[in-house]
Structure formats: C-alpha cells, structure tokens
Amino acid sequence: MAHIQGCIEVDMFSQDVDSDGHPVALSFREVLEEVAKEYGCELTHFEVHQGTVSFSFDNDGLMTQILQILQNSEGEPAEYK
C-alpha cells in the first residue's frame, strides 16, 4: 500500500472489505466527502486494503481534529503518516 504524506490509517472494517469500491467503503467515503464539504476542503486520498482505510483531507486542522477523536475513542494513537 502506498503511503501518502499526511494520511490517516484506521483498521475499520473486516478484512473482506478490500477495495474502495466495496459498498461499505463507498458508504464511508460518502461520509468523509460530506465532512469535507462542511469544512470547505477536499478529500484528497481514500484507499481501502483488507479493512484498513487510509484517507486525507487538504485541511490540516480537520486532520488534527480527526486524529484527536480517534485517539480518544480507541484509547491509543491513530497512525498518522
């Protein structure tokens, strides 16, 4: 899997969700695109591989907020590359 600078990776789905075109992945992408609209930015990267979602926005403030939410909900840091 390619690593994009400023990309968040989260183990989110079962491993059978293995492509961006999977219905579950498409549904999550729609959510991310709505968030991007709300923040006036763009979803710049979205990829799904064996249940792991990697994504990024062109808004550093939004990326920071998402990382903080993930850290608080999981009890451990999300991976930020």
C-alpha positions as YAML, in Angstrom:
chain: A
units: angstrom
residues:
- id: 1
  name: MET
  ca: [0.00, 0.00, 0.00]
- id: 2
  name: ALA
  ca: [1.36, 3.41, -0.94]
- id: 3
  name: HIS
  ca: [1.96, 5.86, 1.88]
- id: 4
  name: ILE
  ca: [0.64, 9.36, 1.32]
- id: 5
  name: GLN
  ca: [2.10, 12.22, 3.34]
- id: 6
  name: GLY
  ca: [-0.48, 13.43, 5.85]
- id: 7
  name: CYS
  ca: [-2.61, 10.28, 5.59]
- id: 8
  name: ILE
  ca: [-4.59, 8.70, 8.43]
- id: 9
  name: GLU
  ca: [-4.82, 4.90, 8.53]
- id: 10
  name: VAL
  ca: [-7.50, 3.18, 10.60]
- id: 11
  name: ASP
  ca: [-8.35, -0.52, 10.91]
- id: 12
  name: MET
  ca: [-12.04, -0.01, 10.40]
- id: 13
  name: PHE
  ca: [-13.69, -2.93, 8.63]
- id: 14
  name: SER
  ca: [-13.35, -6.69, 8.35]
- id: 15
  name: GLN
  ca: [-10.59, -7.86, 6.03]
- id: 16
  name: ASP
  ca: [-13.09, -8.81, 3.31]
- id: 17
  name: VAL
  ca: [-13.64, -5.08, 2.73]
- id: 18
  name: ASP
  ca: [-10.67, -4.91, 0.39]
- id: 19
  name: SER
  ca: [-11.35, -2.19, -2.15]
- id: 20
  name: ASP
  ca: [-12.51, 1.39, -2.49]
- id: 21
  name: GLY
  ca: [-15.50, 0.10, -4.45]
- id: 22
  name: HIS
  ca: [-16.87, -2.18, -1.72]
- id: 23
  name: PRO
  ca: [-20.36, -0.94, -0.65]
- id: 24
  name: VAL
  ca: [-19.24, -0.45, 2.97]
- id: 25
  name: ALA
  ca: [-16.18, 1.54, 1.84]
- id: 26
  name: LEU
  ca: [-18.29, 3.63, -0.55]
- id: 27
  name: SER
  ca: [-20.67, 4.49, 2.27]
- id: 28
  name: PHE
  ca: [-17.79, 5.64, 4.48]
- id: 29
  name: ARG
  ca: [-16.31, 7.66, 1.62]
- id: 30
  name: GLU
  ca: [-19.63, 9.50, 1.27]
- id: 31
  name: VAL
  ca: [-19.44, 10.43, 4.96]
- id: 32
  name: LEU
  ca: [-15.89, 11.73, 4.51]
- id: 33
  name: GLU
  ca: [-16.92, 13.76, 1.46]
- id: 34
  name: GLU
  ca: [-19.77, 15.34, 3.46]
- id: 35
  name: VAL
  ca: [-17.31, 16.26, 6.22]
- id: 36
  name: ALA
  ca: [-15.04, 17.81, 3.60]
- id: 37
  name: LYS
  ca: [-17.93, 19.93, 2.32]
- id: 38
  name: GLU
  ca: [-18.73, 21.10, 5.85]
- id: 39
  name: TYR
  ca: [-15.12, 22.20, 6.35]
- id: 40
  name: GLY
  ca: [-14.76, 23.72, 2.89]
- id: 41
  name: CYS
  ca: [-11.98, 21.34, 1.86]
- id: 42
  name: GLU
  ca: [-11.38, 18.27, -0.28]
- id: 43
  name: LEU
  ca: [-10.93, 14.59, 0.42]
- id: 44
  name: THR
  ca: [-7.55, 14.16, -1.26]
- id: 45
  name: HIS
  ca: [-6.92, 10.46, -0.66]
- id: 46
  name: PHE
  ca: [-9.12, 7.44, 0.03]
- id: 47
  name: GLU
  ca: [-7.99, 3.83, -0.09]
- id: 48
  name: VAL
  ca: [-9.17, 0.58, 1.49]
- id: 49
  name: HIS
  ca: [-7.00, -2.51, 1.83]
- id: 50
  name: GLN
  ca: [-8.02, -5.56, 3.88]
- id: 51
  name: GLY
  ca: [-10.29, -3.50, 6.13]
- id: 52
  name: THR
  ca: [-7.79, -0.70, 6.71]
- id: 53
  name: VAL
  ca: [-8.92, 2.69, 5.48]
- id: 54
  name: SER
  ca: [-6.42, 5.41, 4.63]
- id: 55
  name: PHE
  ca: [-7.60, 8.90, 3.87]
- id: 56
  name: SER
  ca: [-6.58, 12.52, 3.97]
- id: 57
  name: PHE
  ca: [-8.02, 15.98, 3.54]
- id: 58
  name: ASP
  ca: [-6.34, 19.16, 2.36]
- id: 59
  name: ASN
  ca: [-7.12, 20.79, 5.71]
- id: 60
  name: ASP
  ca: [-4.55, 20.27, 8.49]
- id: 61
  name: GLY
  ca: [-6.98, 21.47, 11.16]
- id: 62
  name: LEU
  ca: [-9.54, 18.86, 10.18]
- id: 63
  name: MET
  ca: [-6.87, 16.15, 10.07]
- id: 64
  name: THR
  ca: [-5.79, 17.10, 13.61]
- id: 65
  name: GLN
  ca: [-9.38, 17.01, 14.87]
- id: 66
  name: ILE
  ca: [-9.95, 13.57, 13.37]
- id: 67
  name: LEU
  ca: [-6.76, 12.25, 14.98]
- id: 68
  name: GLN
  ca: [-7.86, 13.60, 18.36]
- id: 69
  name: ILE
  ca: [-11.28, 11.92, 18.00]
- id: 70
  name: LEU
  ca: [-9.67, 8.62, 17.02]
- id: 71
  name: GLN
  ca: [-7.21, 8.75, 19.89]
- id: 72
  name: ASN
  ca: [-9.96, 9.46, 22.41]
- id: 73
  name: SER
  ca: [-12.28, 6.74, 21.11]
- id: 74
  name: GLU
  ca: [-9.69, 3.98, 20.76]
- id: 75
  name: GLY
  ca: [-7.50, 4.79, 23.73]
- id: 76
  name: GLU
  ca: [-4.39, 4.65, 21.59]
- id: 77
  name: PRO
  ca: [-2.97, 6.90, 18.89]
- id: 78
  name: ALA
  ca: [-4.17, 6.56, 15.32]
- id: 79
  name: GLU
  ca: [-1.44, 6.13, 12.75]
- id: 80
  name: TYR
  ca: [-0.56, 9.38, 11.02]
- id: 81
  name: LYS
  ca: [1.98, 9.21, 8.25]
...
